């Protein structure tokens, strides 16, 4: 019987070393010292379907982290949510407000969100900040009004219902400890649409002690026509070029002249 030759010590060492390398490779190269470990999976923007995340990334900067106390209209207002409804909220998110600071978010209108994400935002706003029964069985004026308002009647309605807090001409007043700024300032009106004005009149600003269309104890109830007329009167104060113009510099005389005084 012919016996196979015994492997030499060098051959045995080589085989052991090779086996070790193969075992190391089988365990994966992720354990190499100094190599970064696997990071968290990055979700593509169009795959985000969580309301909280979508709201934080797209809405909170203007409307506030909790839906209020932001520069834009408070969404954390059950009366506004009830009057506007999910369909109108969806439409505004998708298409924005032309010429104002509210951009379009739907991809179909030039934004970055899918139709599904827009729907999640609109539904989430209603579910998060809506409150069943907040209107107490009362029927509010419609969210939007296609009819043109009468500015003369609007001034009368404003004087009767709004002047106590906003001043006779809308230029602001001190009502107790609450100071109201001008709502006829052209710079302010350039930033807000007619529908934005209407929404504020209808839904109020509860965090700023402004009642909704029902008025409360100190203000009479507003009808839909009165709301339309007040918006028409406020809109008359808009100008093509709002804001104080820059002064003209007279370089020859070394002086500043112009309308900015």
C-alpha positions as CSV (number, residue, x, y, z in Angstrom):
1,X,0.0,0.0,0.0
2,X,1.4,3.3,-1.1
3,X,1.0,6.1,1.6
4,X,0.6,9.7,0.7
5,X,3.6,11.8,1.8
6,X,3.0,13.8,4.9
7,X,2.8,17.6,4.3
8,X,5.7,19.6,5.5
9,X,5.4,22.1,8.3
10,X,5.6,25.0,5.7
11,X,2.8,23.5,3.7
12,X,0.7,23.0,6.8
13,X,1.2,26.6,7.9
14,X,0.3,27.8,4.4
15,X,-2.9,25.8,4.5
16,X,-3.9,27.1,7.9
17,X,-3.2,30.7,6.8
18,X,-5.3,30.2,3.7
19,X,-8.1,28.7,5.7
20,X,-8.0,31.7,8.0
21,X,-8.2,34.2,5.1
22,X,-11.2,32.3,3.7
23,X,-13.0,32.3,7.0
24,X,-12.3,36.1,7.4
25,X,-13.7,36.7,3.9
26,X,-16.8,34.6,4.7
27,X,-17.5,36.8,7.7
28,X,-17.5,39.9,5.5
29,X,-15.2,42.8,5.0
30,X,-17.3,45.1,7.1
31,X,-15.3,44.1,10.1
32,X,-12.0,45.5,8.8
33,X,-10.7,47.9,11.4
34,X,-11.2,51.5,10.3
35,X,-13.9,50.7,7.8
36,X,-17.3,52.6,8.4
37,X,-20.1,50.3,9.4
38,X,-23.4,50.2,7.6
39,X,-25.3,53.4,7.9
40,X,-29.1,53.9,8.1
41,X,-31.1,53.5,5.0
42,X,-31.8,56.8,3.3
43,X,-35.4,57.3,2.2
44,X,-35.9,59.0,-1.1
45,X,-37.8,62.3,-0.8
46,X,-40.8,61.0,-2.8
47,X,-41.0,58.0,-0.5
48,X,-41.7,60.0,2.7
49,X,-45.3,59.3,3.6
50,X,-45.4,60.4,7.3
51,X,-47.5,63.5,8.0
52,X,-45.3,64.8,10.8
53,X,-42.1,64.6,8.6
54,X,-43.8,66.1,5.6
55,X,-45.3,69.0,7.6
56,X,-42.0,69.7,9.4
57,X,-40.0,69.7,6.1
58,X,-42.5,71.7,4.0
59,X,-44.9,73.7,6.2
60,X,-43.5,74.4,9.7
61,X,-41.2,77.3,8.6
62,X,-44.1,79.5,7.7
63,X,-47.1,78.0,9.6
64,X,-45.3,77.2,12.8
65,X,-44.0,74.0,14.3
66,X,-47.3,73.3,16.0
67,X,-49.4,74.8,13.3
68,X,-49.5,78.3,14.9
69,X,-47.3,81.2,15.9
70,X,-45.7,81.4,12.4
71,X,-45.6,84.2,9.9
72,X,-48.4,82.6,7.8
73,X,-52.0,81.7,8.6
74,X,-52.4,79.4,11.6
75,X,-53.5,75.9,10.6
76,X,-53.9,74.9,14.2
77,X,-57.3,76.5,14.3
78,X,-60.3,74.2,14.3
79,X,-62.6,76.8,13.0
80,X,-60.4,77.5,10.0
81,X,-60.1,73.7,9.3
82,X,-63.9,73.3,9.5
83,X,-64.7,76.2,7.2
84,X,-62.0,75.5,4.6
85,X,-62.4,71.7,4.5
86,X,-59.9,69.1,3.3
87,X,-60.6,69.8,-0.4
88,X,-59.7,73.5,-0.3
89,X,-56.7,72.8,1.9
90,X,-55.6,70.2,-0.6
91,X,-56.0,72.6,-3.5
92,X,-54.0,75.4,-1.9
93,X,-51.1,73.0,-0.9
94,X,-51.0,71.6,-4.4
95,X,-51.3,74.8,-6.4
96,X,-50.2,77.6,-4.0
97,X,-51.5,81.1,-4.2
98,X,-50.5,83.0,-7.3
99,X,-48.5,86.1,-6.7
100,X,-48.2,85.6,-2.9
101,X,-45.8,83.8,-0.6
102,X,-47.7,80.4,-0.6
103,X,-45.9,78.3,-3.2
104,X,-47.2,75.3,-5.1
105,X,-46.0,72.0,-3.6
106,X,-47.4,69.5,-6.1
107,X,-45.0,68.3,-8.8
108,X,-47.7,68.9,-11.4
109,X,-47.6,72.6,-10.5
110,X,-43.8,72.9,-10.2
111,X,-43.4,71.8,-6.6
112,X,-41.5,68.8,-5.1
113,X,-44.3,66.7,-3.6
114,X,-46.2,63.8,-5.2
115,X,-49.9,63.8,-5.3
116,X,-49.9,61.2,-2.5
117,X,-47.8,63.4,-0.3
118,X,-50.1,66.4,-0.9
119,X,-53.1,64.3,0.0
120,X,-51.3,63.1,3.2
121,X,-50.6,66.8,4.2
122,X,-54.2,67.9,3.6
123,X,-55.7,65.0,5.4
124,X,-53.2,65.2,8.2
125,X,-54.0,68.9,8.9
126,X,-57.7,68.1,9.2
127,X,-57.1,65.0,11.4
128,X,-54.5,66.8,13.6
129,X,-56.1,70.2,14.1
130,X,-59.8,69.7,13.2
131,X,-62.3,69.4,16.0
132,X,-65.7,67.9,15.4
133,X,-68.6,70.1,16.5
134,X,-66.4,73.3,16.7
135,X,-69.0,75.2,14.8
136,X,-71.7,74.3,17.3
137,X,-74.3,73.6,14.7
138,X,-73.9,77.0,13.1
139,X,-73.5,77.5,9.4
140,X,-70.6,79.8,8.5
141,X,-70.3,81.9,5.4
142,X,-68.7,80.0,2.5
143,X,-64.9,79.7,2.4
144,X,-64.7,81.5,-0.9
145,X,-67.0,83.9,-2.7
146,X,-67.1,84.3,-6.4
147,X,-69.1,87.5,-6.2
148,X,-67.4,90.9,-6.2
149,X,-67.8,92.8,-3.0
150,X,-68.9,96.4,-2.6
151,X,-66.1,98.5,-1.0
152,X,-68.4,101.3,0.2
153,X,-70.6,98.8,2.1
154,X,-67.4,97.1,3.2
155,X,-66.1,100.2,4.9
156,X,-69.4,100.5,6.8
157,X,-69.3,96.9,7.9
158,X,-65.7,97.3,8.9
159,X,-66.5,100.3,11.0
160,X,-69.3,98.5,12.8
161,X,-67.6,95.2,13.3
162,X,-63.8,95.7,13.2
163,X,-62.9,99.3,14.1
164,X,-63.0,98.8,17.8
165,X,-59.8,96.7,17.6
166,X,-58.3,97.8,14.3
167,X,-59.1,101.5,14.3
168,X,-61.6,103.5,12.3
169,X,-59.6,103.3,9.2
170,X,-57.8,100.0,9.8
171,X,-54.6,101.8,10.8
172,X,-54.3,100.1,14.1
173,X,-55.3,101.0,17.7
174,X,-54.6,100.2,21.3
175,X,-57.4,98.0,22.6
176,X,-56.7,97.5,26.3
177,X,-53.4,95.6,26.6
178,X,-53.5,94.4,23.0
179,X,-52.0,96.7,20.3
180,X,-53.3,96.1,16.8
181,X,-51.1,97.0,13.8
182,X,-52.3,98.5,10.6
183,X,-54.2,96.1,8.3
184,X,-54.3,98.6,5.4
185,X,-50.6,98.9,5.1
186,X,-49.8,98.3,1.4
187,X,-46.8,96.3,2.4
188,X,-48.9,93.9,4.4
189,X,-51.6,93.7,1.8
190,X,-49.0,92.8,-0.8
191,X,-48.2,89.6,1.1
192,X,-51.7,88.4,1.6
193,X,-54.4,87.4,-0.9
194,X,-58.0,88.3,-0.8
195,X,-58.8,84.7,0.2
196,X,-56.2,85.0,3.0
197,X,-58.0,88.1,4.4
198,X,-61.4,86.3,4.1
199,X,-60.0,83.3,5.9
200,X,-58.8,85.4,8.8
201,X,-62.1,87.3,9.0
202,X,-64.1,84.0,9.0
203,X,-61.9,81.9,11.2
204,X,-60.4,84.5,13.4
205,X,-57.0,84.4,15.1
206,X,-57.6,82.8,18.5
207,X,-53.9,83.1,19.5
208,X,-54.2,86.9,18.9
209,X,-57.6,87.3,20.6
210,X,-59.4,88.0,17.3
211,X,-62.8,86.4,17.2
212,X,-64.2,84.4,14.2
213,X,-67.2,85.5,12.1
214,X,-69.5,84.9,15.0
215,X,-68.1,87.9,16.7
216,X,-68.5,87.0,20.4
217,X,-69.8,89.4,23.0
218,X,-68.1,92.5,21.8
219,X,-68.6,92.1,18.0
220,X,-71.7,91.5,15.9
221,X,-72.0,88.4,13.7
222,X,-70.8,88.9,10.1
223,X,-72.7,87.6,7.1
224,X,-71.0,86.2,4.0
225,X,-71.8,89.4,2.1
226,X,-70.4,91.6,4.7
227,X,-67.2,89.5,4.8
228,X,-66.9,89.8,1.0
229,X,-67.5,93.6,1.2
230,X,-64.9,94.1,3.9
231,X,-62.3,92.2,1.8
232,X,-63.2,94.4,-1.1
233,X,-62.6,97.6,1.0
234,X,-59.3,96.3,2.3
235,X,-58.1,95.4,-1.2
236,X,-58.6,99.0,-2.3
237,X,-55.5,99.9,-0.1
238,X,-53.1,97.8,-2.2
239,X,-50.6,99.6,-4.3
240,X,-48.5,98.4,-7.3
241,X,-45.2,99.2,-5.6
242,X,-45.7,98.8,-1.8
243,X,-43.1,100.0,0.6
244,X,-41.2,103.2,1.1
245,X,-39.3,104.3,-2.0
246,X,-35.6,104.7,-1.8
247,X,-34.4,108.3,-1.6
248,X,-32.8,109.8,-4.6
249,X,-29.1,110.9,-4.1
250,X,-28.0,114.2,-5.5
251,X,-24.3,113.5,-6.1
252,X,-23.5,116.9,-7.4
253,X,-24.9,118.7,-4.3
254,X,-24.0,116.0,-1.9
255,X,-27.5,115.8,-0.5
256,X,-30.3,113.3,-0.4
257,X,-33.7,114.2,-1.9
258,X,-36.8,112.3,-2.9
259,X,-40.0,111.0,-1.5
260,X,-38.5,109.0,1.3
261,X,-38.9,111.4,4.2
